[in-house]
């Protein structure tokens, strides 16, 4: 199994205030742990490209993009900080997912992990939100369709519901959005009654989780419920919003997932991608949340271990 790792130090140039949980130390800790692992040399190292604003328009409104272009520095929403390097960094975060899609398309790899920031799944078509500027996974999904992956299955296991991703695709029957998340919790969306709209009805599947939920509940979901949904939809590619703020140590979470719980979630996703003994659906993981540095780095290592072994 060829596994790509998409990263560049450009992602450290998105500067946030010293107290802000979405900090560059998150990626520094991930890279440090991975470099200390034998997996570092086994991975196919892929450099992200810079997405252009036309790529961003696949998902985001032109009026929002113009606002972003003209924004200098400060909070663009109550949680989302933009520094002088943030917009350039955000373009590379989008480009990282696009580059992973291309690498899967040309069979250089079958799976990829994109270690990016800022995260993306809260970004709506017309606004930044919840640490997110551009919706990396949503743009990646549209790009995947553009290059020939007609049906995209998005899995989101961040502790916070991916409101932006859901809303962008809620009337689309070619993109399936599946999410587990703490509920009620920020941003307040993601009830199980939200199933999509119009022709997209039935292609949104939310599983709200109570605070305190742990390994057992998540194992059942990702190893019994998810595989059936993936099989029924028949995607050409799977893109994962990988939020490790579900870990029990995370300061922004009430969900209590252990390291083995992370392994069980990732394994369930990967086993869902196996069509036959000789055929798998490409899977791309893109980093979202995760704010305890040790838990985050160890969870990413576990994710990549599983990508090689399943």
Buried (B, 14 or more C-beta within 10 A) or exposed (E): EBBBBBBBEBBBBBBBEEEEBBBBEBBBBBBEBBEEEEBBEEBBEBEBBBBEBEBBBBBBBEEBBEBBEEBEEEEBBEBBBBBEBBBEBBBBBBBBBBBBBBBBBEEBBBBBBBBBBBBBBBBBEBBBBBBBBBBBBBBBBBBBBEEEBEBBBBBBBBBBBBBBBBBBBBBBBBBBBBBBBBBEBBBEBBEEEBBBEEEBEEBBBBBBBEEEBBBEBBBEBBBEBBBEBBEEBEBBBBBBBBBBBBBBBBEBBBBBBBBEBBBBBBBBBBBBBBEEEEEBBBBBBBBBBBBBBEBBBBBBBBBBBBBBEB
